Structures are given as C-alpha cells and as structure tokens.
Amino acid sequence: MRLLLFFFSFTIILSCKTNDPFNLQRMSEAERYNFISSNLKINNGVNLGNFIFHLQESKIELRPFDQLLINKLKKAQYPYDINILTNLLVDNKENKSNIEWILNSKIKIWDTGNWSEKFWSLINEYNLDIKKPDYFIIENFSKKYNVSAFIKTKIENNELGNDPLLMVNWNIVNYEEGKLIETLNHLDIKQIDYTPKDKSVSLYGKRGIDGLLHIIAN
C-alpha cells in the first residue's frame, strides 16, 4: 500500500513538472508576463517552437502577446518561424489583415520546398487574401504549374537564362539544349524553386551561368 501511494504521489509530481516546466504558476502575473515576453522575443527556430509548445502544454493564454508575435512575424526570415507564428495568430480574426500583409510580403521566403503546401493549405483554411503568382494554380492544396509561364517570367526578370542547371529531387538532370520546357512537362512537378544567375555562378561555376532550377517531383 505504501509503495502504491508513493508511486501515485511521484506520478502527480512528475506530471506537474511536465505541465509547468518553467514554474510559471509560482510567478506573479507581472513576472510571468515579462518572462514569456522576453523568451518570445529572443528565441527563434526550434527554440521558439519548443518554448511555445511548453506554454501551450501549461495552458497559458497567448492572446495578450499577439502584438509581440505580430512584430516578430514581421521580422521572421525563415519558413519555420513564419509557420509557427502564423498558426498562433490566425485564429484571432483581428489579426487577419496583418497576417495577409506579412504573408504577401514574405511569399518568396515561405512559398518554397515542402513548406509551400503547408502554407497554401493554411491560407485556404482561413480564407486569407494572398496574391498568388500567375504561373501556377492551386488544386486540392497542391500546385499545378504553367511551366512555360514560369520560365518566361524568370527569363524576363533576368533571374534565369534559357538553359539553367536542372536539379530534380536533389539529383542533377541533363537535358538537351533548348529542351528545358519539354523536359519539365514530362515531370509531375510538386514545387519549383530556383537560384538566380547572379548567385548560381559562384556556387556551380560555368554550369550555373543560367541559374539553377530545383524541382520537387512526385
């Protein structure tokens, strides 16, 4: 019986520690607010994600920190941070216009790689007004590219040349000169990212003189 009582007490203590790892319940309201504000400001990436996770596990109401989170979202430079912060803020309809403005201004950051599908799904779920480039449409949260329009846009903007280096699912793929669009049309493309000419030359030498296309294909 004593052993059972000890085990039960130990479980409760362990549960309390797990649910309140920062001892927030022992802080005064002002101390708790300052502690959370400070950590939200200084943490980024995985550290930010872990901190927010523990706050949510501790049942901390984050609405009082919305303006701080919006300011942080404005400065965010990585899809991971933008995703975490947007998901925290989007349930509050009062934040909608700010989120739309920020996501529109940062589309080149988050509309990339495997993040793209996550964001377009979120945008659809909350009916956010995000200006989509003309060279793809969204069907069932997935992109359907107009490859010719994409390449034309990037060439006209002097970001890519006619025969950029082509990488498909992290493997370099050779194609006949002048046959880029034909090659791409044979792929089931999920996402197109690119490195412009002015950066790819320093990374890939002469092979990158026309830029780099990185394709994620199914």
CYANA upper distance limits for C-alpha pairs under 8 A (distance plus 0.5 A):
  1 MET  CA      5 LEU  CA      6.69
  2 ARG  CA      6 PHE  CA      6.58
  3 LEU  CA      7 PHE  CA      6.68
  4 LEU  CA      8 PHE  CA      6.68
  5 LEU  CA      9 SER  CA      6.65
  6 PHE  CA     10 PHE  CA      6.54
  7 PHE  CA     11 THR  CA      6.64
  8 PHE  CA     12 ILE  CA      6.94
  9 SER  CA     13 ILE  CA      6.83
 10 PHE  CA     14 LEU  CA      6.58
 11 THR  CA     15 SER  CA      6.53
 12 ILE  CA     16 CYS  CA      6.70
 13 ILE  CA     17 LYS  CA      6.81
 14 LEU  CA     18 THR  CA      6.66
 15 SER  CA     19 ASN  CA      6.61
 16 CYS  CA     20 ASP  CA      6.52
 17 LYS  CA     21 PRO  CA      5.78
 17 LYS  CA     23 ASN  CA      8.29
 19 ASN  CA     54 HIS  CA      7.91
 19 ASN  CA     57 GLU  CA      6.23
 19 ASN  CA     58 SER  CA      5.50
 20 ASP  CA     24 LEU  CA      6.89
 20 ASP  CA     25 GLN  CA      7.87
 20 ASP  CA     54 HIS  CA      7.98
 20 ASP  CA     57 GLU  CA      8.10
 20 ASP  CA     58 SER  CA      5.77
 21 PRO  CA     54 HIS  CA      7.74
 23 ASN  CA     27 MET  CA      7.64
 24 LEU  CA     32 ARG  CA      6.57
 27 MET  CA     31 GLU  CA      6.13
 27 MET  CA     32 ARG  CA      6.06
 28 SER  CA     32 ARG  CA      6.54
 29 GLU  CA     33 TYR  CA      6.65
 30 ALA  CA     34 ASN  CA      6.67
 31 GLU  CA     35 PHE  CA      6.52
 32 ARG  CA     36 ILE  CA      6.63
 33 TYR  CA     37 SER  CA      6.49
 34 ASN  CA     38 SER  CA      6.46
 35 PHE  CA     39 ASN  CA      6.84
 36 ILE  CA     40 LEU  CA      6.57
 37 SER  CA     41 LYS  CA      6.72
 37 SER  CA     65 PHE  CA      7.77
 37 SER  CA     68 LEU  CA      8.12
 38 SER  CA     42 ILE  CA      6.87
 39 ASN  CA     43 ASN  CA      6.29
 39 ASN  CA     51 PHE  CA      8.26
 40 LEU  CA     48 LEU  CA      7.35
 40 LEU  CA     51 PHE  CA      8.40
 40 LEU  CA     68 LEU  CA      8.49
 40 LEU  CA     69 LEU  CA      8.14
 41 LYS  CA     68 LEU  CA      8.19
 41 LYS  CA     72 LYS  CA      7.63
 43 ASN  CA     47 ASN  CA      6.23
 43 ASN  CA     48 LEU  CA      5.31
 44 ASN  CA     48 LEU  CA      5.12
 44 ASN  CA     49 GLY  CA      8.09
 44 ASN  CA     81 ASP  CA      7.23
 45 GLY  CA     49 GLY  CA      6.87
 45 GLY  CA     80 TYR  CA      6.88
 45 GLY  CA     81 ASP  CA      6.20
 46 VAL  CA     50 ASN  CA      6.56
 47 ASN  CA     51 PHE  CA      6.62
 48 LEU  CA     52 ILE  CA      6.67
 48 LEU  CA     81 ASP  CA      8.28
 49 GLY  CA     53 PHE  CA      6.58
 49 GLY  CA     81 ASP  CA      8.45
 49 GLY  CA     84 ILE  CA      7.39
 50 ASN  CA     54 HIS  CA      6.80
 51 PHE  CA     55 LEU  CA      6.84
 52 ILE  CA     56 GLN  CA      6.69
 53 PHE  CA     57 GLU  CA      6.67
 54 HIS  CA     58 SER  CA      6.59
 55 LEU  CA     59 LYS  CA      6.87
 55 LEU  CA     60 ILE  CA      5.91
 56 GLN  CA     60 ILE  CA      6.23
 56 GLN  CA     61 GLU  CA      8.28
 62 LEU  CA     66 ASP  CA      7.45
 65 PHE  CA     69 LEU  CA      6.68
 66 ASP  CA     70 ILE  CA      6.55
 66 ASP  CA     89 LEU  CA      7.17
 67 GLN  CA     71 ASN  CA      6.70
 68 LEU  CA     72 LYS  CA      6.73
 69 LEU  CA     73 LEU  CA      6.54
 69 LEU  CA     85 LEU  CA      7.07
 69 LEU  CA     89 LEU  CA      8.09
 70 ILE  CA     74 LYS  CA      6.76
 70 ILE  CA     85 LEU  CA      8.23
 70 ILE  CA     89 LEU  CA      8.15
 70 ILE  CA     98 ASN  CA      7.97
 70 ILE  CA     99 ILE  CA      8.33
 71 ASN  CA     75 LYS  CA      7.19
 72 LYS  CA     76 ALA  CA      6.65
 72 LYS  CA     85 LEU  CA      8.47
 73 LEU  CA     81 ASP  CA      8.05
 73 LEU  CA     82 ILE  CA      6.55
 73 LEU  CA     85 LEU  CA      6.66
 73 LEU  CA     86 THR  CA      7.93
 73 LEU  CA    102 ILE  CA      7.94
 74 LYS  CA    102 ILE  CA      6.62
 76 ALA  CA     81 ASP  CA      6.69
 76 ALA  CA     82 ILE  CA      6.55
 77 GLN  CA     81 ASP  CA      7.97
 77 GLN  CA     82 ILE  CA      8.05
 77 GLN  CA    109 ILE  CA      7.46
 78 TYR  CA     82 ILE  CA      6.84
 78 TYR  CA    109 ILE  CA      6.96
 78 TYR  CA    110 TRP  CA      7.68
 79 PRO  CA     83 ASN  CA      6.39
 79 PRO  CA    109 ILE  CA      6.72
 79 PRO  CA    110 TRP  CA      5.25
 79 PRO  CA    115 TRP  CA      7.36
 80 TYR  CA     84 ILE  CA      6.83
 81 ASP  CA     85 LEU  CA      6.62
 82 ILE  CA     86 THR  CA      6.38
 82 ILE  CA    110 TRP  CA      7.93
 83 ASN  CA     87 ASN  CA      6.62
 83 ASN  CA    119 PHE  CA      7.91
 84 ILE  CA     88 LEU  CA      6.88
 85 LEU  CA     89 LEU  CA      6.79
 86 THR  CA     90 VAL  CA      6.25
 86 THR  CA     99 ILE  CA      7.45
 87 ASN  CA     91 ASP  CA      7.98
 89 LEU  CA     95 ASN  CA      6.94
 89 LEU  CA     99 ILE  CA      8.41
 90 VAL  CA     95 ASN  CA      6.95
 90 VAL  CA     96 LYS  CA      6.95
 90 VAL  CA     99 ILE  CA      7.81
 90 VAL  CA    126 TYR  CA      8.08
 92 ASN  CA     96 LYS  CA      7.78
 95 ASN  CA     99 ILE  CA      6.65
 96 LYS  CA    100 GLU  CA      6.63
 96 LYS  CA    128 LEU  CA      7.86
 97 SER  CA    101 TRP  CA      6.71
 98 ASN  CA    102 ILE  CA      6.67
 99 ILE  CA    103 LEU  CA      6.48
100 GLU  CA    104 ASN  CA      6.53
100 GLU  CA    128 LEU  CA      6.72
100 GLU  CA    129 ASP  CA      6.56
100 GLU  CA    130 ILE  CA      6.69
101 TRP  CA    105 SER  CA      6.73
102 ILE  CA    106 LYS  CA      6.63
103 LEU  CA    107 ILE  CA      6.28
103 LEU  CA    130 ILE  CA      7.58
104 ASN  CA    130 ILE  CA      6.22
104 ASN  CA    131 LYS  CA      6.99
106 LYS  CA    110 TRP  CA      7.14
107 ILE  CA    111 ASP  CA      5.93
108 LYS  CA    112 THR  CA      7.73
110 TRP  CA    115 TRP  CA      6.82
110 TRP  CA    116 SER  CA      6.84
110 TRP  CA    119 PHE  CA      7.89
111 ASP  CA    115 TRP  CA      6.98
111 ASP  CA    116 SER  CA      4.93
111 ASP  CA    119 PHE  CA      7.88
112 THR  CA    116 SER  CA      5.60
112 THR  CA    191 GLN  CA      7.69
112 THR  CA    192 ILE  CA      8.13
112 THR  CA    193 ASP  CA      6.82
113 GLY  CA    191 GLN  CA      6.80
113 GLY  CA    192 ILE  CA      8.21
113 GLY  CA    193 ASP  CA      7.58
113 GLY  CA    216 ILE  CA      7.81
114 ASN  CA    118 LYS  CA      7.80
114 ASN  CA    191 GLN  CA      8.32
115 TRP  CA    119 PHE  CA      6.82
116 SER  CA    120 TRP  CA      6.73
116 SER  CA    191 GLN  CA      8.25
117 GLU  CA    121 SER  CA      6.54
117 GLU  CA    141 PHE  CA      6.73
117 GLU  CA    142 SER  CA      6.63
117 GLU  CA    143 LYS  CA      8.34
118 LYS  CA    122 LEU  CA      6.82
119 PHE  CA    123 ILE  CA      6.55
120 TRP  CA    124 ASN  CA      6.60
120 TRP  CA    138 ILE  CA      8.46
120 TRP  CA    141 PHE  CA      6.57
120 TRP  CA    142 SER  CA      8.44
121 SER  CA    125 GLU  CA      6.65
121 SER  CA    141 PHE  CA      5.81
122 LEU  CA    126 TYR  CA      6.77
123 ILE  CA    127 ASN  CA      6.19
123 ILE  CA    128 LEU  CA      5.52
123 ILE  CA    129 ASP  CA      8.20
123 ILE  CA    130 ILE  CA      7.98
124 ASN  CA    128 LEU  CA      7.13
124 ASN  CA    141 PHE  CA      8.25
132 LYS  CA    136 PHE  CA      8.37
134 ASP  CA    149 ALA  CA      8.39
135 TYR  CA    145 TYR  CA      6.47
135 TYR  CA    146 ASN  CA      5.65
135 TYR  CA    147 VAL  CA      7.67
135 TYR  CA    149 ALA  CA      5.85
135 TYR  CA    150 PHE  CA      5.73
136 PHE  CA    143 LYS  CA      6.66
136 PHE  CA    144 LYS  CA      5.84
136 PHE  CA    145 TYR  CA      4.73
136 PHE  CA    146 ASN  CA      6.13
137 ILE  CA    143 LYS  CA      6.20
137 ILE  CA    144 LYS  CA      5.78
137 ILE  CA    145 TYR  CA      7.14
138 ILE  CA    142 SER  CA      5.89
138 ILE  CA    143 LYS  CA      5.23
138 ILE  CA    144 LYS  CA      6.71
139 GLU  CA    143 LYS  CA      6.81
139 GLU  CA    144 LYS  CA      7.44
142 SER  CA    190 LYS  CA      7.59
143 LYS  CA    190 LYS  CA      6.74
143 LYS  CA    191 GLN  CA      7.62
144 LYS  CA    189 ILE  CA      8.08
144 LYS  CA    190 LYS  CA      8.03
145 TYR  CA    150 PHE  CA      8.09
145 TYR  CA    189 ILE  CA      7.94
146 ASN  CA    150 PHE  CA      6.79
147 VAL  CA    151 ILE  CA      6.72
147 VAL  CA    181 ILE  CA      7.10
147 VAL  CA    184 LEU  CA      7.61
147 VAL  CA    185 ASN  CA      7.59
148 SER  CA    152 LYS  CA      6.52
148 SER  CA    181 ILE  CA      6.86
149 ALA  CA    153 THR  CA      6.56
150 PHE  CA    154 LYS  CA      6.88
151 ILE  CA    155 ILE  CA      6.61
151 ILE  CA    160 LEU  CA      8.24
151 ILE  CA    181 ILE  CA      8.41
152 LYS  CA    156 GLU  CA      6.54
153 THR  CA    157 ASN  CA      6.69
154 LYS  CA    158 ASN  CA      6.72
154 LYS  CA    159 GLU  CA      5.69
154 LYS  CA    160 LEU  CA      5.96
155 ILE  CA    159 GLU  CA      6.36
155 ILE  CA    160 LEU  CA      5.44
155 ILE  CA    161 GLY  CA      6.21
155 ILE  CA    162 ASN  CA      7.60
158 ASN  CA    197 LYS  CA      8.40
159 GLU  CA    196 PRO  CA      5.23
159 GLU  CA    197 LYS  CA      6.23
159 GLU  CA    198 ASP  CA      8.17
159 GLU  CA    211 GLY  CA      7.73
160 LEU  CA    164 PRO  CA      7.07
160 LEU  CA    196 PRO  CA      6.19
160 LEU  CA    197 LYS  CA      6.16
160 LEU  CA    210 ASP  CA      5.83
160 LEU  CA    211 GLY  CA      5.66
160 LEU  CA    212 LEU  CA      8.11
161 GLY  CA    197 LYS  CA      7.81
161 GLY  CA    209 ILE  CA      8.12
161 GLY  CA    210 ASP  CA      4.64
161 GLY  CA    211 GLY  CA      7.01
162 ASN  CA    178 GLY  CA      7.65
162 ASN  CA    180 LEU  CA      8.49
162 ASN  CA    210 ASP  CA      7.14
163 ASP  CA    177 GLU  CA      7.04
163 ASP  CA    178 GLY  CA      7.15
163 ASP  CA    180 LEU  CA      7.16
163 ASP  CA    210 ASP  CA      6.41
164 PRO  CA    207 ARG  CA      8.45
164 PRO  CA    208 GLY  CA      7.10
164 PRO  CA    209 ILE  CA      7.76
164 PRO  CA    210 ASP  CA      4.94
164 PRO  CA    211 GLY  CA      5.36
164 PRO  CA    212 LEU  CA      5.66
164 PRO  CA    213 LEU  CA      6.93
165 LEU  CA    172 ILE  CA      8.12
165 LEU  CA    207 ARG  CA      6.86
165 LEU  CA    208 GLY  CA      6.33
165 LEU  CA    210 ASP  CA      7.47
165 LEU  CA    211 GLY  CA      6.70
165 LEU  CA    212 LEU  CA      5.09
165 LEU  CA    213 LEU  CA      6.62
166 LEU  CA    172 ILE  CA      6.34
166 LEU  CA    173 VAL  CA      6.08
166 LEU  CA    174 ASN  CA      7.53
166 LEU  CA    212 LEU  CA      6.45
166 LEU  CA    213 LEU  CA      5.48
166 LEU  CA    214 HIS  CA      6.79
166 LEU  CA    215 ILE  CA      8.19
167 MET  CA    171 ASN  CA      5.69
167 MET  CA    172 ILE  CA      4.82
167 MET  CA    173 VAL  CA      6.20
167 MET  CA    212 LEU  CA      7.91
167 MET  CA    213 LEU  CA      6.53
167 MET  CA    214 HIS  CA      5.27
167 MET  CA    215 ILE  CA      6.54
168 VAL  CA    172 ILE  CA      6.85
168 VAL  CA    173 VAL  CA      7.05
168 VAL  CA    214 HIS  CA      6.45
168 VAL  CA    215 ILE  CA      5.16
168 VAL  CA    216 ILE  CA      6.52
168 VAL  CA    217 ALA  CA      7.37
169 ASN  CA    214 HIS  CA      7.93
169 ASN  CA    215 ILE  CA      6.60
169 ASN  CA    216 ILE  CA      5.64
169 ASN  CA    217 ALA  CA      7.02
170 TRP  CA    214 HIS  CA      7.86
170 TRP  CA    215 ILE  CA      8.47
175 TYR  CA    179 LYS  CA      7.12
175 TYR  CA    180 LEU  CA      7.25
175 TYR  CA    183 THR  CA      7.44
176 GLU  CA    180 LEU  CA      7.87
179 LYS  CA    183 THR  CA      6.59
180 LEU  CA    184 LEU  CA      6.69
181 ILE  CA    185 ASN  CA      6.56
182 GLU  CA    186 HIS  CA      7.28
183 THR  CA    187 LEU  CA      7.74
184 LEU  CA    189 ILE  CA      8.40
187 LEU  CA    217 ALA  CA      7.10
188 ASP  CA    217 ALA  CA      5.89
188 ASP  CA    218 ASN  CA      6.09
189 ILE  CA    215 ILE  CA      7.30
189 ILE  CA    216 ILE  CA      6.63
189 ILE  CA    217 ALA  CA      4.87
189 ILE  CA    218 ASN  CA      6.92
190 LYS  CA    215 ILE  CA      8.06
190 LYS  CA    216 ILE  CA      5.95
190 LYS  CA    217 ALA  CA      5.60
190 LYS  CA    218 ASN  CA      6.87
191 GLN  CA    215 ILE  CA      6.40
191 GLN  CA    216 ILE  CA      5.54
191 GLN  CA    217 ALA  CA      7.45
192 ILE  CA    213 LEU  CA      7.47
192 ILE  CA    214 HIS  CA      6.42
192 ILE  CA    215 ILE  CA      5.30
192 ILE  CA    216 ILE  CA      6.97
193 ASP  CA    213 LEU  CA      6.56
193 ASP  CA    214 HIS  CA      5.56
193 ASP  CA    215 ILE  CA      6.90
194 TYR  CA    211 GLY  CA      7.83
194 TYR  CA    212 LEU  CA      5.90
194 TYR  CA    213 LEU  CA      4.97
194 TYR  CA    214 HIS  CA      6.03
195 THR  CA    199 LYS  CA      7.00
195 THR  CA    200 SER  CA      6.34
195 THR  CA    211 GLY  CA      6.17
195 THR  CA    212 LEU  CA      5.47
195 THR  CA    213 LEU  CA      7.12
195 THR  CA    214 HIS  CA      8.47
196 PRO  CA    200 SER  CA      6.57
196 PRO  CA    210 ASP  CA      8.18
196 PRO  CA    211 GLY  CA      5.32
196 PRO  CA    212 LEU  CA      7.11
197 LYS  CA    201 VAL  CA      6.83
197 LYS  CA    208 GLY  CA      7.33
197 LYS  CA    209 ILE  CA      6.33
197 LYS  CA    210 ASP  CA      5.79
197 LYS  CA    211 GLY  CA      4.52
197 LYS  CA    212 LEU  CA      7.93
198 ASP  CA    202 SER  CA      8.31
198 ASP  CA    211 GLY  CA      8.03
199 LYS  CA    203 LEU  CA      7.27
199 LYS  CA    211 GLY  CA      8.03
200 SER  CA    204 TYR  CA      6.29
200 SER  CA    205 GLY  CA      7.89
200 SER  CA    208 GLY  CA      5.47
200 SER  CA    209 ILE  CA      7.24
200 SER  CA    210 ASP  CA      8.33
200 SER  CA    211 GLY  CA      5.73
200 SER  CA    212 LEU  CA      6.87
201 VAL  CA    205 GLY  CA      5.15
201 VAL  CA    206 LYS  CA      6.72
201 VAL  CA    207 ARG  CA      7.80
201 VAL  CA    208 GLY  CA      5.20
201 VAL  CA    209 ILE  CA      5.69
201 VAL  CA    211 GLY  CA      7.67
202 SER  CA    208 GLY  CA      8.43
203 LEU  CA    208 GLY  CA      7.83
204 TYR  CA    208 GLY  CA      5.50
205 GLY  CA    209 ILE  CA      7.46
208 GLY  CA    212 LEU  CA      6.65
